[in-house]
Amino acid sequence: SAKWADYAFCLGKGVNTPTAFASNNDRLAKFTAQTGRDVSVFVLVMVIAAETDQEAMAKWRCYNDGVDLDAIAVNTDTNVRQLAAPEGAVNINMGTLIGSYESVARMLDDMAQVPNTGGVLLTFDDFIEGVEAFGTRIQPLMKSRASIARL
């Protein structure tokens, strides 16, 4: 990436650890300094949001409780191993932000502060509801998005 790409892609890490990917950015910055390229990292995270932190966490626990452990234990190669991890079974081992709309907005703002972050790619537990909640309930609370015109 440091030599040929204009951007790099990485998965967020863990549950409610919004800046855990920062070491990837640091490592990339070291190599881009050697090549003279300007390369930013785009981070993929899942968002599970609700009115309260407790409600969002209950949704995530419900998803995890419903995982078919026999199905993901069939093969121990590649990312199936990661899927079997307690916090990886639902979110394919990508970083996950779980919380109230306010908590998720705060964690996304934390991500925006990590140097060399070009953007954050979001996936949601329920795509249509998640996108709607992001646009109407989360993004308006984000300090890093305050300059975006409100319609």
N, C-alpha and C positions, 0 to 999 in steps of 0.2 A: 504494500500500500504506500509506503513512504516514497518509493521510487516512481511508481506508475499511476497511482490513483489520485483523484481529486477529493475523494472521501473514503472513509473506512466504516464498516458496519460492525457493531458488536452487540451482544446481548447484555442487558442489565443483569445484575447478580442479586440473588436473595430476595427476601420479602421485606419491604419497607426499608430498604437500604439504598436510597436514591443515588448516592454518590459512589457506590462500590465499584463502578466501572472506571473510576478516575485513573487507576493504574494503567489501564489500556491507553488512555489519552496521553499519559506521561511517557509511556514507552514509545508510542507513535511519534510524539513531539521530538524525542531524542533522535530518532532516525530521520524525520523530515528535516531537522536542522542540518543533518549531514548532506541531504540531497537538495536542499534549498526549495523544496515544494511546500505549498500551503495545503495541508490535508486536515480536514475536520472529521470527527467521529460522529456517526449517527447511531443512537442507542435504541434498541427495541425493548419495550416494557409492556406488561399487561396491566390494565387498570381494572380494579374491582372497587367501585365506589357506591356509597349509599348516603342516606341522611346523617348517620352517625358512624363512628369508628366501629362500634360494637356490631351494628347491623351489617356493615361491609365484611367484617371478620367472620360473622356467622355465615354469610354467603360462601366465603372461601372455604370454611370448614365443611360446609354441606357439600361443596364440590369435591373436596378431598375424600370425604366419607363415602362418596358414591363411586370412587375410582375402582375399576375392575382390576384388582391387583394380580389376579391370575393372568389376565391378558397382557399386562405389561411385564410380567416376569418370564414370559415365554422365551425371549431372546435377551441375552445379556451383552450383546454387542452395541456399539455406537451409542446413540443418545437414549436407547431404551434403558440403559443403566441409570442415566440421569432422571428419566421419567419415574423410576421407582423410588427416588428420593422423596421424603415426605412433602417438601415444598416444591418438588418438581413435577409431581404427577399431574397436576391440573394445568400448569403453565409452561410445560415443555422446558423446564429449567431456566426460563428467562426471568429476569427481574420482574417483580410484581409489586405494584403500589396498591395497598389495600387500606381503605379508610373513608372517612367522611369526605364530602366534596372539598371542604376546607383543608383537610389533611393532605389529600391528593394534590391540590393546588400548591400547597407549601412544598411538598416533595418534588414536584415538577420544577418549581422555582429553584430548589436546591440543585437539581440537575443542570439547570440553565447556567449556574455559576461555575460549573466545572470547566476549566480552560480547555480549548480545542474541541468543544462540543458544538457540532454543526446543527444538531437538532435531535428530537426524540420522536421515534416512530411508536405509535400506540396501537395496541390491540385491546379488545374489551371482552369481558366475560359474556356479555350479550351485546352484539355489535350495534344494533339499531338504538337500543336504550343507552348504551355506553357513549356512542357518538353524540346523541342528543344531550345527555347529561354533561359531557365534556364541553360542548358548545354553549350551553345555557347555564350550567351550574359551577363548572370547574374553571374554565378559561377566564371568565370575568373576575375571578378571585386571584388570579395569578399576577404577581407584581411584574414578572418578566414579560407579560403580555399587555401591560397597561397602556402602551402606546398604540395598540391596535384599535382602530376606530370601531365603535360600537354601533351596530345598526339599530 
